[in-house]
């Protein structure tokens, strides 16, 4: 049972990280777009200093994982593999893709956000994160009993706004479209899981009543 659960989480992490890596390298980086969170901060460093996004993301995530170790140990374990694997896959796909996947910046902003949102949502459904501010958002969402996608969205808005001034980006509006796409997509996927859990709980309750 443990091995099957470990394998299932491994597959979820691999799929989620692949979506995120394609979203970043195929849609955001070619047009100098930003997203939020630790990945957004990593993109800022990439545009300014030409450092690897995945490696920078790994370094930014370490302090947050230390925090999780002391206060939310389960999030630490659930996010550790996602953080390590995403850091590697993001940099690997930077070499594999090597350029833009669409011609128009507006489409790239929307599609990139949807891809990243799908990847993050798939993992958040299983209480897995890739670390960074996503992990911090999970901890805050648990503490405040709110949708983690909404918390991530708030983080993203702040980081994109500040980042656009730092890199003097002319694509602030497009980056907001990316953030909006990520937030909506992630929230919808996470919400779908909660609705399914609610229906399952009600069905189980009614089944017990029928038996009794």
N, C-alpha and C positions, 0 to 999 in steps of 0.2 A: 504493500500500500504506500509506504513512504517513497519507494523508488518511483512508482507511478506518479505520485504527486510532484516529486522533484522533476521528473521528465516533463510533466505537463507545464510546470512553471518555466522550465527552460525553453520550451517551444514558444510559450507566450512572450517571454522576454526577447527571444530571437526575432519573432515576427514584429513585435512592437518597435524594437530598436531599428529594424530594417526600414520600416515606414518612416521613422524619424530621420534616419540618415539620408534617405532619398529626398524627403521634404527639405532638409537643410541644403544638401549639396546640389540637388537638381533644380531647386526652385528659388531658394533664398540667396545663397552666395553669388550666383551669376549676376544678380541685379543689385547686390549690395543691400539686401533687405535685412531687417532685424526681426527677431521675435523676443519674447520675454524670458524671464527666469535665468538660471545659470547658463543655459545655452545662448541666450541673448547676450549676456555678458561675455561669453566666449567668442561670439561673433564680433562684438566690438573690438576685442583684442586682436582677432583675426584681421579685421579691416585696417586697424591702425598699425599693428606690428607684424602682420603676416605670420602669426603663429598658428599651429594646428588647433582646430576647434575642439576635437575630441580630447586632446591632452590638456588643454586649458580647462575644459569642463571637468575633467577628473580632479585637477588641483583645486578648483573652486568647491567641488562637492565634499572634499575631505573634512573641512570644519563642520559642515552640516551633519555628516555621518557621525562625527564624534559626539555632537549634541544628541543625535538619535540613540546612540549607544547608552547614554546615561538616562534618558527620559522615555524613549519609546523603542525598546529593544527589538520588538517584532518588526517595526519599520526598518530598522537597521539591517536585519537579516533579509527582509523582503526586497530591499532596495540595493543591497550590495552588488548582487550579480548583475542587476540592470544597469547600474552605474559603470561597472567595469566593462561589460559587453558593449554598451552604447558608446563608450569612449573609443573603443577599438573600431566598431563598425562605422561610426561617423567618419573617422580618418581613412578607413579602407575605401569607403564609397566616394570620398573626395578624389581618389585616384581613379576609381572605376568609371565614374560618371564624366568627370572632366569638363563639364560645361552645362549650359542651360538645356532644359527639356522642352520648354515652350518659348515662343517668340515674344509674347507681349508681357510686360511687367505686371499688369493688373491680373492676368490669368495666373502668372507665376506666384503672386502674393496669395491668391485665394487657394490654388491647388497645393501650394507648400503648406499653408495653414491646415488644410484638411488632412493632408498626409501626416503631419506631425500630431494633429489632434487624434487621428485614428490610432497611431502608435501609442500615444500617452494613454488614451482611453482604454485600449485593450489591456494594458498593464494595470491601470488603476482599478479596473473591474475585479482584478484578482489581488488587490491590495499590494501591487508591485509598483515601484516607481524607478526612475532612472537616476534618482538622487537630485542634487542641486536644490533649487527652490521648489521643485515638484515634491520632494521629500518633506521640505519645510511646510508646504501647503497641506500635505496629508496630515501632518502632526497638528497643525492649526485647525483643520477641518474636523478632526477627531475631537479636539478640545472644545471647539465652538459648535459642533454638531451642524455643520453646513456642508454643502456640496463642494468637494475638493476642486472641481473644475472652475467654480466661481472664484475661489481663493487664488488659483493659478492665474486666472484672467486678470485679477487686480494687480498681482505682482507684475504681470507682463506689461500692462499699460504703463506703469511707473518706469520700468527698465527701458522700454522702447522709447519713451519720451526723453528720458535723460540721455540714452545712447545716441539718439538722432542729433542732439546738440553736440555731443562729443565728437562724432565722426562727420558732422556737417552734412548729414544725409538729406537729399532732396526727395527721398521716398518715404517721408514720415507717414503720410496718409496710407500708402501701400502697406507699410509695416503694421499700421493699425488694422488694416484689413486682414493681414496674416494673423494677428493676435485675436481678432474677433472670430476668425475661422477656427483657430485652435480651441478657443474657449467654448464655442458652440458645439463643435464636434466632440470634444472631450466630455462636456456635460451631458450631451445626449446619450453617449455610450455608457457612461456611469449611471445615468438615470434609468436606462433600460434595464440594467442589472438589478437596481433597487426595486423596480416594478415587478420583475420576475420573482424576486425573493418575497415580495409582499403577496403575490398570488399564490406562491408555493406555501407560505405560512397559513393563509386563509384556507387553502385546500386541505392542508394537513389537519387544521382545526376542525373543519367540517367532517373529515373522515373519522376523526376520533369520536365526534358526536354521533355519527351514524353507527359506529361500532358499539358505543355504549347504549 
